[in-house]
Amino acid sequence: RGPLMAGSVPTLSEEVRARLAADAREIIARYPVPRSALLPMLHLVQSEEGYVSPDGIAFCAQMLDLTTAEVAAVATFYTMYRRKAVGRWHLQVCHNVSCSMNGSDRLEKHLCRKLGVEVGQTTQDGKFTLSTVECLGSCGTAPVVMVNEAYHENMSPEKLDELLGGLS
């Protein structure tokens, strides 16, 4: 249980692994059944790496006595877990009903033109990754764009330009 996935390269140094293991033990202790800690464990790994790598999946599997397949199944089911590295600024455009009705498609097209990328791509300089998400849970302030973990509500192309200008 919990070895690196075939063909993967370790991304967690021994120092990082030791630090994460201490944090993981605290998380696991909160739950009566260790496997119940899987979602927060995936968040922990993603907060360290910026995404959930095969090494991160193996780490979670080892800590929770699960198979890497069990952990990977959860990590790939939820859209909140990224499976590849993203740019310094991860721009996520909400596309649920409220955001769509209030112009999220226009925002997405604007960002594609402005950044020179398609959805799912990262700019050449590694600064920005553009993604879409199904719902950011802020329908009353649609359309919404999330930059890393910060919500930006009632967005327009002009507000996006201002926002992008402030990101370095």
C-alpha positions, 0 to 999 in steps of 0.5 A: 500500500502507498508506494509511488505510482508507476512512472512517477518522480518523487516531488516531496523531499524527506524534510517536507515529507516529515513535516507533512507527516506531523500535520497529517497525524494531527488531521487523522487524529480528528477522525474516528476512522482514519480513511475519513481524513482523506479529503483534508489530507489531499488539501494538505498535500495540495497546499504544499505542492500546489497540486496533488502529485502521484507522490502526494497520492502515495503519501496520503495512501501510506498515511491512511493505509489505503491503496494509491488507487483508492486515493487517486479515485477520490483525487480525480473525482473532486474538481477542487484537487488539481492533478498537475501544476498550475501557474503562480496565479490560478484563475478559475471562472465559474460556469454555473447557471447564475454565473453563465447568465451573468456573463462568465462566458464573456469573461472566459473569452476575455481571459483567453485573449488577454493571456494568450491561452486556452482553458486548462493551459498555463501562460508561457511565463508560468504566471497564469493558469486558466480553468473553469469550475462548475460552481464557486458557491457565490451565485448572488454575486455572479459572475465570480472568478477565483484567483488562487483562494480569493473570490472576485465577485461581480466581475466584468472584463474591465474589472478583470483587466484591473485585477490582472494588472495587480498580479505580479 
